[in-house]
Amino acid sequence: MATLRGYQLDIVVQLPSELKNTGLRGLLGNYNDNPSDDLISRNGQTVDTNSNEETIYYSFGETCKLMSPLYIMNDPGFYCASA
């Protein structure tokens, strides 16, 4: 579900409970009720979820950028985290 609020887009992702603790990982976290491992950059660096927005953006978000619009289509195993 997506909601536009002014210039902010809120997105809610719901997954079946069967996927919990199955090794699911990526840009939206690991779905294991452990927030300390939700922000893992592509190079394996864990970013503290209590970090300021700038740290999260540059230490985590920037590492998840796609190299090209077709990159994700060419790599079906793509996810941000490498660990």
Secondary structure, DSSP 8 states (H G I E B T S, - for coil): -EEEETTEEEE-----GGGTTTT--STT--SSS-GGGS-B-TTS-B--TTS-HHHHHHHTGGGG--SSTTHHHH-TT--S---
